[in-house]
């Protein structure tokens, strides 16, 4: 969150110089909140000496904007490469400064996506079911971390995330798998925005595969009869017969205790589910 106070200049001041003071609230690598005082001085309310353009090659320019100082007094900047003429680069610098003033630019950080995901998982596991937390951890480990984990969080772009989803589809993974991976990653990045680590969520503008409408397939009567006959020959056959009769999922019937069964009434109550730890 950024708050700003503005002191109006005296009418007698010939230059109409305006002083602005901002307080930027963020978070360091350990997760502790930090505050950064940002002071800029301008003429007629416009910031001065807060951005610059440097030539970096043929029609290539480095534009940077001043973000203030950290707690140790070190100056902080945000920079990016642009292409075109110098006039076009200066135009992009003005747009960059406008983004900065609107709070849409944050200071670059060495924090990686892996480090942020670890911190985020520690946060959400106290709010969601244990099995859901394990699913989040597994999905991130399989689909997101291998390709994006070592990347700096502040440099993560929509196209980086989109490339991961495209690769998943090329591997013939179901659209549900891609969409669920997106849901998890997007939630983690949304929290990064709340913590002041990102100006916006780069996953928001990703294009997702359409939802698949698959018809559920059940056993035919003949298949059920053959299943029952085969189960009778297995030492765990009674478990399979119970599963067929009750229609429960494996994590539900394997999590049953004797107290969950009403043998006289012929009922079973699901009170918990079995969770496989990774």
C-alpha positions, 0 to 999 in steps of 0.5 A: 500500500502506498500513501502520499501526503502533499504540502501546498506551496506558498503563493509567494514562492516563485518556483512553485516547488512542491514536495511529495513524501511517500511511504511504501509498505512491503516485505523482506525475504524473511517475511517481515514487513518493511517501510520505505520513505520515498521523497521527491521534489518537483516544479509545478507538482511534477517530479524531477530527476526521477527517470532517465534514458540511456542508450544501450545499442542501435535503437535500444534504450534502458529506461529507469525510474527512481523509487526512493530509498530503502531502510539503509538509505540505498537508492532504489530504481526499476529499469527495463529495456525498450526499442525505437528512437530516443523520442519513443524511449522518452515517451515510454519513460513518461508512461513508466513514471506515470505507472510509478506514481500510480503505484504500479511499479515495485522495486526489483527483488532477488526473491525467486518464485520458489521462495515465494511459493514456500512462504505462500504454502506456509500461509495457506496450509493453516486455512485449508484442508490438509489434503488440499494443501498437499495437492497444492504442494504436489501440483506446484512441484510437478508442473510449475517449479521445474520451469519457473521456480528459479526465476525472479518473482519480480521478472515473471511475465504472463508469457512465461506462465503461458509457455508452461501451460502450452507445454502441458497441453503439448504433453497431452495433459488434461485441460482440468490439470492445466486449469487447476495448476493455474488456479494454484499459481494465480492464488500465490501470485495474488498474495504476492501483490497483497504483500507488495512484491508485485505490482500486478498478477501476471497470471491474470491475462493467461489464456486457459484451455476450455473446460472439458465436459466428460461423461462419467462412465459407470460399470454395466450390470455384467461388468459389476457381476464379474467384478464381484466374482473377481473380488471374492478371490482376493484377500481384500475383496470385502473392501472392493465389494464395500466400495462398489456398494457404497460408491465411495472414493478410495480416500473415503472408504479407506479412512473409515473407522469402526465407529463410523459404521452402523451395522444394524442400520446398514449405514456408513458415515464419512467423517474423514478422508485418507491423505497420502503425504508426499 
